[in-house]
Amino acid sequence: MNRRSPHTVNDVMTSTVVAVGLDAQFEEVVTAMRQWQVTAVPVLEGEGRVVGVVSEADLLAKEELRDVEPTMIAQRERLADYAKAGAVTARDLMSSPAVTVPRAPRCPGPPA
């Protein structure tokens, strides 16, 4: 049985959102997340279209692999992580595409 919550996305979402642009530097992204006490920020392009999200998970690879000299095999196995480790802008750090939902849909209910 698939039950729906009586709440809409609008009822449970945060209405004040901090976001960064594609060219925001790594330090800007971290500062925004720390200042607003959030674990992720949307990345916006142009007139505010969400194109990705930078989360704490995206930042972990950069920290974890900062001073590592990887073998070729390790690089091949974790290619995406090594790419993020070298990233300096939100464009290169973000996970994409972003999944967005409108305000009106009902939230999923608890699992049956």
MARLUM-532892 format. One line per field, with one value per residue: y, x, z of N, C-alpha, C, O in turn. Coordinates in steps of 0.05 Angstrom, whole numbers, plus 5000, padded with zeros to 4 digits. Example, Ala and Ser with C-alpha at 12.3 -4.5 7.8 and 13.67 -1.06 7.14 Angstrom:
REM residues 2
nnorth <- [4886; 4955]
neast <- [5264; 5257]
nup <- [5156; 5142]
canorth <- [4910; 4979]
caeast <- [5246; 5273]
caup <- [5156; 5143]
cnorth <- [4934; 5001]
ceast <- [5264; 5258]
cup <- [5156; 5157]
onorth <- [4934; 5023]
oeast <- [5285; 5268]
oup <- [5169; 5161]
This chain:
REM residues 112
nnorth <- [4977; 5043; 5097; 5166; 5227; 5278; 5326; 5377; 5388; 5441; 5450; 5427; 5445; 5485; 5554; 5598; 5598; 5584; 5592; 5578; 5603; 5576; 5587; 5596; 5595; 5542; 5555; 5594; 5564; 5528; 5566; 5588; 5543; 5533; 5581; 5585; 5538; 5489; 5427; 5422; 5458; 5488; 5494; 5547; 5569; 5621; 5656; 5635; 5580; 5516; 5474; 5436; 5406; 5420; 5381; 5360; 5310; 5314; 5348; 5318; 5282; 5317; 5333; 5284; 5263; 5299; 5302; 5255; 5209; 5177; 5110; 5086; 5048; 5059; 5110; 5100; 5068; 5104; 5150; 5193; 5213; 5230; 5270; 5307; 5319; 5351; 5396; 5465; 5499; 5508; 5487; 5443; 5413; 5399; 5354; 5328; 5315; 5362; 5343; 5366; 5387; 5411; 5456; 5439; 5380; 5323; 5298; 5237; 5183; 5146; 5084; 5024]
neast <- [5017; 5014; 5019; 5003; 5030; 4995; 5019; 5047; 5103; 5116; 5101; 5141; 5190; 5250; 5247; 5281; 5337; 5405; 5450; 5499; 5539; 5560; 5614; 5633; 5684; 5719; 5728; 5689; 5642; 5647; 5647; 5596; 5564; 5580; 5567; 5511; 5496; 5485; 5483; 5488; 5489; 5451; 5472; 5473; 5456; 5461; 5401; 5384; 5373; 5374; 5428; 5459; 5485; 5525; 5549; 5566; 5588; 5610; 5651; 5683; 5717; 5755; 5781; 5798; 5833; 5872; 5930; 5949; 5986; 5966; 5963; 5962; 5922; 5889; 5873; 5842; 5801; 5775; 5761; 5723; 5724; 5777; 5777; 5742; 5773; 5812; 5784; 5765; 5724; 5652; 5627; 5659; 5659; 5606; 5550; 5511; 5457; 5415; 5361; 5297; 5235; 5168; 5130; 5078; 5067; 5047; 5080; 5117; 5090; 5102; 5140; 5105]
nup <- [5000; 4982; 5016; 5021; 5047; 5083; 5075; 5034; 4990; 4996; 5049; 5079; 5061; 5059; 5057; 5051; 5015; 5007; 4955; 4904; 4850; 4786; 4779; 4830; 4879; 4913; 4967; 4975; 4971; 5015; 5056; 5051; 5063; 5115; 5141; 5135; 5158; 5131; 5095; 5042; 4979; 4927; 4858; 4815; 4748; 4701; 4700; 4748; 4744; 4770; 4766; 4790; 4851; 4907; 4957; 5025; 5017; 4966; 4977; 5010; 4981; 4960; 5007; 5029; 4989; 4983; 4995; 4971; 4933; 4881; 4854; 4787; 4780; 4825; 4811; 4765; 4787; 4820; 4791; 4786; 4839; 4843; 4804; 4828; 4872; 4852; 4839; 4835; 4831; 4838; 4793; 4779; 4826; 4837; 4840; 4788; 4743; 4777; 4818; 4820; 4850; 4843; 4886; 4899; 4899; 4937; 4995; 4999; 5037; 5098; 5092; 5074]
canorth <- [5000; 5067; 5119; 5193; 5245; 5301; 5350; 5382; 5395; 5469; 5449; 5417; 5455; 5510; 5575; 5614; 5579; 5595; 5579; 5589; 5603; 5556; 5595; 5600; 5581; 5522; 5569; 5607; 5543; 5519; 5588; 5590; 5520; 5536; 5605; 5579; 5513; 5470; 5405; 5423; 5482; 5485; 5510; 5560; 5579; 5643; 5670; 5620; 5552; 5497; 5455; 5416; 5410; 5413; 5371; 5353; 5286; 5323; 5361; 5298; 5272; 5337; 5332; 5257; 5257; 5324; 5297; 5228; 5203; 5152; 5092; 5087; 5032; 5074; 5132; 5089; 5059; 5127; 5172; 5216; 5225; 5245; 5294; 5326; 5327; 5373; 5417; 5491; 5514; 5493; 5473; 5418; 5399; 5392; 5330; 5337; 5337; 5366; 5334; 5386; 5382; 5435; 5459; 5428; 5352; 5311; 5283; 5208; 5175; 5126; 5058; 5006]
caeast <- [5000; 5030; 5005; 5014; 5028; 4977; 5035; 5059; 5131; 5116; 5098; 5165; 5215; 5262; 5240; 5304; 5357; 5430; 5459; 5524; 5541; 5578; 5643; 5641; 5708; 5716; 5726; 5662; 5622; 5650; 5639; 5566; 5553; 5585; 5552; 5482; 5493; 5472; 5501; 5490; 5479; 5446; 5490; 5456; 5467; 5446; 5380; 5375; 5366; 5390; 5442; 5473; 5485; 5550; 5542; 5589; 5599; 5626; 5675; 5700; 5738; 5776; 5797; 5809; 5853; 5889; 5959; 5953; 5998; 5952; 5973; 5945; 5898; 5872; 5860; 5821; 5779; 5761; 5765; 5706; 5734; 5802; 5769; 5732; 5795; 5827; 5765; 5768; 5698; 5627; 5622; 5674; 5653; 5578; 5537; 5490; 5438; 5400; 5333; 5280; 5206; 5152; 5120; 5052; 5063; 5046; 5104; 5112; 5084; 5121; 5138; 5084]
caup <- [5000; 4979; 5029; 5017; 5070; 5078; 5071; 5007; 4991; 5006; 5078; 5092; 5049; 5069; 5038; 5047; 5005; 4999; 4931; 4893; 4821; 4774; 4782; 4858; 4887; 4934; 4993; 4977; 4975; 5042; 5073; 5050; 5077; 5144; 5151; 5135; 5172; 5113; 5086; 5012; 4966; 4898; 4841; 4796; 4723; 4688; 4715; 4772; 4739; 4785; 4748; 4806; 4880; 4921; 4984; 5040; 5005; 4944; 4988; 5024; 4963; 4959; 5032; 5032; 4970; 4980; 4994; 4963; 4907; 4874; 4833; 4763; 4785; 4843; 4796; 4748; 4803; 4833; 4773; 4793; 4864; 4837; 4789; 4848; 4890; 4839; 4832; 4849; 4828; 4841; 4768; 4779; 4850; 4840; 4829; 4770; 4744; 4802; 4817; 4833; 4850; 4848; 4914; 4904; 4902; 4964; 5003; 5003; 5064; 5109; 5078; 5084]
cnorth <- [5025; 5090; 5145; 5209; 5267; 5327; 5352; 5388; 5423; 5469; 5442; 5429; 5480; 5531; 5594; 5596; 5594; 5579; 5592; 5588; 5582; 5562; 5601; 5583; 5562; 5535; 5583; 5587; 5534; 5541; 5590; 5567; 5523; 5559; 5599; 5552; 5493; 5449; 5404; 5450; 5477; 5503; 5520; 5570; 5601; 5656; 5653; 5592; 5534; 5476; 5433; 5423; 5403; 5405; 5366; 5329; 5294; 5335; 5341; 5287; 5291; 5336; 5306; 5253; 5280; 5318; 5268; 5226; 5176; 5136; 5095; 5071; 5046; 5097; 5122; 5080; 5082; 5152; 5196; 5229; 5241; 5271; 5315; 5336; 5350; 5397; 5442; 5507; 5496; 5476; 5445; 5401; 5387; 5365; 5340; 5313; 5339; 5355; 5354; 5377; 5408; 5434; 5443; 5398; 5343; 5296; 5254; 5202; 5155; 5100; 5040; 4983]
ceast <- [5018; 5014; 5019; 5011; 5008; 4992; 5045; 5088; 5134; 5115; 5124; 5192; 5225; 5257; 5263; 5327; 5382; 5440; 5485; 5523; 5561; 5608; 5651; 5665; 5702; 5712; 5699; 5640; 5623; 5640; 5609; 5553; 5556; 5568; 5522; 5475; 5476; 5492; 5503; 5479; 5473; 5466; 5472; 5471; 5449; 5426; 5368; 5366; 5385; 5402; 5457; 5472; 5513; 5542; 5568; 5603; 5617; 5652; 5694; 5722; 5761; 5794; 5811; 5834; 5873; 5918; 5966; 5966; 5987; 5967; 5954; 5919; 5879; 5858; 5838; 5797; 5762; 5764; 5748; 5715; 5759; 5797; 5759; 5754; 5811; 5809; 5770; 5743; 5675; 5621; 5635; 5668; 5625; 5571; 5514; 5481; 5425; 5372; 5317; 5251; 5191; 5141; 5095; 5050; 5062; 5072; 5098; 5107; 5105; 5118; 5117; 5096]
cup <- [5000; 4991; 5024; 5043; 5063; 5072; 5043; 5011; 5003; 5037; 5092; 5082; 5063; 5048; 5032; 5040; 4998; 4975; 4922; 4863; 4811; 4779; 4811; 4865; 4910; 4961; 4997; 4983; 5004; 5062; 5074; 5066; 5107; 5155; 5154; 5149; 5156; 5104; 5055; 5002; 4937; 4882; 4818; 4771; 4713; 4707; 4738; 4767; 4754; 4766; 4764; 4835; 4890; 4949; 4999; 5028; 4981; 4954; 5001; 5007; 4962; 4984; 5034; 5014; 4966; 4977; 4986; 4936; 4898; 4853; 4809; 4767; 4804; 4829; 4778; 4763; 4815; 4817; 4780; 4819; 4859; 4822; 4809; 4866; 4878; 4832; 4848; 4847; 4832; 4817; 4768; 4804; 4851; 4829; 4811; 4753; 4771; 4798; 4833; 4832; 4854; 4877; 4919; 4909; 4932; 4970; 5005; 5032; 5074; 5093; 5091; 5099]
onorth <- [5027; 5102; 5146; 5206; 5274; 5347; 5332; 5393; 5428; 5487; 5450; 5423; 5493; 5527; 5606; 5580; 5615; 5554; 5614; 5572; 5571; 5544; 5611; 5559; 5566; 5527; 5583; 5592; 5531; 5535; 5594; 5572; 5518; 5556; 5607; 5545; 5482; 5454; 5388; 5462; 5463; 5524; 5506; 5577; 5600; 5667; 5658; 5580; 5537; 5462; 5414; 5443; 5382; 5421; 5366; 5327; 5281; 5333; 5346; 5283; 5283; 5337; 5305; 5241; 5280; 5328; 5258; 5241; 5155; 5146; 5106; 5079; 5046; 5102; 5135; 5084; 5079; 5174; 5219; 5254; 5263; 5291; 5339; 5358; 5366; 5417; 5441; 5528; 5471; 5454; 5425; 5377; 5366; 5354; 5359; 5293; 5319; 5358; 5358; 5362; 5426; 5413; 5434; 5389; 5356; 5284; 5246; 5214; 5149; 5094; 5041; 4965]
oeast <- [5035; 4997; 5043; 4992; 5004; 4980; 5050; 5097; 5152; 5126; 5128; 5213; 5210; 5262; 5264; 5336; 5381; 5438; 5492; 5507; 5576; 5624; 5673; 5666; 5683; 5694; 5689; 5622; 5602; 5627; 5597; 5534; 5538; 5556; 5510; 5452; 5457; 5516; 5518; 5463; 5489; 5475; 5458; 5494; 5425; 5434; 5346; 5353; 5409; 5387; 5466; 5459; 5525; 5530; 5590; 5627; 5638; 5673; 5718; 5745; 5785; 5818; 5835; 5854; 5888; 5931; 5987; 5958; 5996; 5982; 5932; 5898; 5855; 5834; 5817; 5774; 5738; 5770; 5759; 5715; 5762; 5810; 5766; 5753; 5822; 5819; 5777; 5740; 5677; 5610; 5623; 5672; 5621; 5584; 5500; 5495; 5423; 5360; 5322; 5243; 5201; 5142; 5091; 5032; 5075; 5084; 5075; 5118; 5124; 5097; 5113; 5082]
oup <- [5017; 4977; 5022; 5057; 5040; 5065; 5029; 5034; 5018; 5049; 5115; 5093; 5078; 5025; 5011; 5056; 4985; 4975; 4931; 4851; 4827; 4783; 4816; 4859; 4925; 4976; 5019; 4999; 5018; 5081; 5096; 5081; 5123; 5177; 5174; 5151; 5166; 5105; 5044; 5016; 4924; 4892; 4805; 4772; 4716; 4728; 4746; 4784; 4752; 4752; 4752; 4843; 4881; 4964; 4987; 5029; 4977; 4940; 5003; 5016; 4961; 4982; 5042; 5022; 4947; 4959; 4994; 4917; 4906; 4836; 4812; 4758; 4799; 4833; 4777; 4754; 4819; 4827; 4781; 4821; 4871; 4825; 4807; 4876; 4893; 4821; 4871; 4861; 4831; 4819; 4759; 4804; 4863; 4811; 4818; 4750; 4785; 4776; 4857; 4814; 4868; 4890; 4942; 4924; 4949; 4952; 5012; 5050; 5059; 5082; 5115; 5109]
